[in-house]
Amino acid sequence: MEFTRLGHTGLTVSRLCLGCMTYGVPSRGAHPWTLDEAASRPLIRQALELGINFFDTANAYSDGTSEEIVGRALREYARRDEIVVATKVRYASRRAPNVGGLSRKAILHEIDASLQRLGLDHVDLYQIHRWDPHTPIEETMEALHDVVKAGKARYLGASSMFAWQFAKAQQVAERHGWTRFVSMQPELSLLYREEEREMLPLCRDQGVGVIPWSPLARGRLARPWGEHTPRIATDTFGATLFARTEEADRRVADALAGVAAQRGVPRAQVALAWLLRKPGITAPIIGVSRPAQFDDAVAALTLDLSDAEVATLEAPYLPHAVVGFE
């Protein structure tokens, strides 16, 4: 396993981050394709054995059962001082006044609830799960700062939003002497590259770590185009991300298949290798539901694509509408 620093911090993370949305009680929440605890634990253990020390979940994943499953496994299999546990706050499992969002009330309640589910006294990285247009950013940043000062989180991060919003949040924190974000979690893959325009240059300039989600476009880059899985068939959110760009995306997928065939390696290896070589990328967030999927992810760390191969992969891409910010 390769390791790096998260942005300009002293925090050491593996170059692959295990995304834990896959692990949760299937009957809870909006993801019926998740794995229950018995199926999840061997995969979490395998990640640790491979050297992955970075785990990303969220309070909203499977009604909080993702945090419960991940927390129990990590407490049993790992040394707490060696691993990096990240979770997120904004979304809620039900609609009710003051439930969800990034108000001070919501943040201070949700960090305690997440810690209880994880069975930890702190998380290493506490991230806002998108922008909250209904709460002043000053209120959000001060509450997050207080979470850090209370010892409940070591670092703060953010996820998909417009670059101007991220810059505004950082400026507000700096002006008041509050804790700034050290990481950004944007959507980024061969099928969705809109973050290359503004967010990635901003993060490189400011020394912010980048941990992209959906590096395989929710599995679409890991298999022949049009081949469906139970997850794709029930992933209503994923369908909204790619519904309007299918023809353009197909051309990218065809280019990926060609490069992978010439190399004699699976598509997923090439797609991840492309992302890992991009400047400023800290650790793609990989979703793993089968042991063999770790093989492609780890192999991608040492797959060195040529400039010509990268050009072939990138040439068919057409601009996409911005999605995934809500």
N, C-alpha and C positions, 0 to 999 in steps of 0.2 A: 504494500500500500504506500502511496505517496501522501505526504502531508504538506500543509502550507499554513500561512497565517490568515486569519479572517480580516481582510482589509488591513488597516494600519494598527490593529490591536496586537497584543501579545498572545492571543488565543490560537492554539494549534488545532487545526481540523484536518480530517482526511479529505482527499480530493474527490471523494464520493460521499454524498450525504444520503442516508437512507430515509426516504419519505415514508411516513407511517400512516398515511391515509388508507392504505391497503389493509391495515390491521384494525379490526373493530367488530362488534357484534353485528352480523348482517341484518338483523331485524330492527336495528336502531339507526335512525338517521336516514339520509338520502342515498346511501351507497349499498345496495343489496349484494354487490359483488365482493364485499370485504371478507377477510378470513377471520374465523373465530380464534380464540386464544390458543387452542390446541394446535392449529395450523400455523399461527403467527410466531409462536415462540421459537421453533427451530430456525426460522428465517432470521429472526433478530440475533439469535446465537451465532448463526453462520456469518452474519455481517461482522460481528465482533471478532470472530476467529480469523476473518480476512483482513482485519486491521481497521475497519471502519469505526470511527469513534464519534460520528456526527449523526444525530437522529432528530428528525423534524416531524412534529405532530401539531395538533391544534385542538382547542377546547371544543370545537364544533364537530370534529370528525366522529361519526357514528355516535352522536349524543354523548361524547366524552369517553366512550368506552375504549377508543384508541389510546388515550392517555393512560387509562387504567391498565390495559394490556401491556403497553410499552413500559410503563413504570415498573410493573411487577417483574417483567423479564430483565430489565436493566439492573434492577436491584439485586437480582439473583446471579446474573452472569457477568457483571462488569464492576470494576472499581470506579466509584463515583468521581474521584479526582482526575481520572483519565478520559472520561467521556464528556461530550458536549450535547446537552439536551436542550432542544429548542421547541417552543410551542407558540401559539398565536391566539390573538383575541380580536374579536369584533362580532362575528356571527353568533347567533343563538339558535337553540333547538326549538324554540317556541316564540310566538308573537305575544308580547305583553309590554305594557309601559315600563321603561327603564331596563328592559332585558335586551342585551346586545348593544352594539354601537361602541363608541370610544369616549363616552362621558367619563368623568372622574368616578362616579358611582359604579358604572359598569366595569371599568378597569380594576378598581380596587376589590370588587367582589370576585371578578373572574380569575385574578391571579391566585387568590386563596383557594378557589374551587379547583383550579388546575393543579396546584401543588398538592392538594388533598388527593386528587385522583392519581397523580403520578407517584405519590408517596415520597415526595422530596421536600426539602426545606427551601430550595431555590431552583430556578432554571438558569441555564447559562445564557440563553438568548431568548428574549421575549419580544415578539413581533406583532405589529398591527397587521391584521388580515384585511388589507385594502384601506382606502381612505373613507372617512366618515363625513359626508357633506353636511350633516346635521349638528355637528359639535365643533365649536371653535378649536382650531389646532392648538391654541395656547392652553386650553383646558386639558387636551389630550397629552401634550408634551410634559406639562407639569405633573400630571398624574403618573405618567410613565417614569419620570425622574424620581418621584417619591417611592415607586416600586423598587427602583435600584437602590435608593438610599436606605430603604428598609431591609435590604439584603435579600430580597425575594427574587431578584434577577441580577445577573452580572453585566449583561450587555443588552442593547435594544436594537431591533431591526424593523424593517418595513417590507411591504410586498406591493404587488402591481398597483401603480398609480401613474399619473402624468409626472413628467420630470419637474415641471414647475411646482407641483404640489410637494414633491420630495424636497426640493430646494427650499421651499417656504418653511417646511417643518424643521429643517436643519438650521435655517436662519433664526427662527423663533427660539429654538433651544439655545443657540449660541448667544443670542442677545440677552437671555435671562440667566445664563449660566447653568442651564439644565443639561441633562445627558443627551447626547446626539445619537442618531442611528449609526451603527457601524456596518450594517449589511442591508442589501436590497434583494428581494426575492421576486424577480420578474418572470413572466413566461418567455421562453426562448427555445427555439428548435429550428431545424431546417424548414419547417412549415410555417413558422411564425417568427419573423425577424424584425418586427417593428421597433423593438427596444434598442436596436443598433443605432437608431437615428439620434436619440436624445439621452435616454437613461444610461446606457452603457458608457458613453463618453463622460457624462456627469460623474458617474461612480469612479471611473478611472482617475479623473481629475481630482476628486475629493478623497481618494483612498478608501472608498467604501467597498467592502466585499460583496460579490455577486454570487448568489446561489439559485440558479434558474430552476423553475418548476416546469414539469412536462417536457423534459428534453427529448423524449421520443414521441411527442405529440399524442400522449395518452395511448401509446402502443401502435399508432398508425405507421410509425417508421420502423417497427420491429418485424413486420410481416408483409407478405405480398399485398398490394393495394386492393382494397375491397374485401379482404378476408376478415371476417368478424369473429369476435370473441364474446362470451357472456358479459364482460365488462362494457365493451363498446355498445352492445345491444341495449344495455340499461343505463348508460352514462348520458343522462339528459343534458348535463352541463357541458360535457365534452362535445356533444353534437352541436351546440350553439357556437363553439369556437371555430368550427371548420365547415359549417353548413354552406356558407356562401362562396367558398373558394375551392371546391372539390376539383375542378378541372386543372386549375393552376397547381394545386397540391399534388395531383397525380403526376404531373411532369417532374416535379421535384422528387417524388418517390421513385419514379422510373430512373432518374439519374443516380439516386442512391443505390438502387438495385444493381445498376451497371458497375459502379465503382466497387461495391461489395463483391460482385461476381468476379471481377478482375483480380481482386485481392484474395478471393477464396475465404472470406470471413462473413459472418452474419451481418445483416443490415444494421442491427442495433449497435454493433461495435463501431461501424463507420460513423453513424449519426452522433454517437457520444464523443468519438475522437474529434470530429469537426468542432463540437462545442468546447471541448477541453482545451483546444489549441487557441481559442479566441482570447485576445488580451483582456485581462481583468477578471476572467472567470475563476472563481474560487473553487466551487464544488457543485456540480449538477445534482439535483435531488432526484434520485432514482426510485422508482416503485418496483418492488420485487414480490411476486406471488409464487414463484417456483425457484428452487435452488439453482437451476441452470442459468437463470437470468443474471445471477451474480458473475458468471463466467464472462459474459459479454461485457459487463460493466468494468470489471477489473482489467480485461484484455484491452479495452479502449484506452487505458492509461498509457500503454506503450505502443499503440498503433500510430505511427507517424505518417500523416497524410502529406502528400506532395502539394506544392502550390497548384499544379495542374489539376489534381484531383479535387482540391477545394474549389477551384474555378468551375469545374464540371458540376459539382454539387450546388453551387450558388447561382449559376447562370439562369436556370428556369424560374427562379423566384420572382413573383410579382407582388407589388405592394398590397397589403391587406388592410381591411378596416380594423381599427383598434378595438380589441375585445378583452374580456377578462378583468375589467377594472371594477366590476360590481359584485 
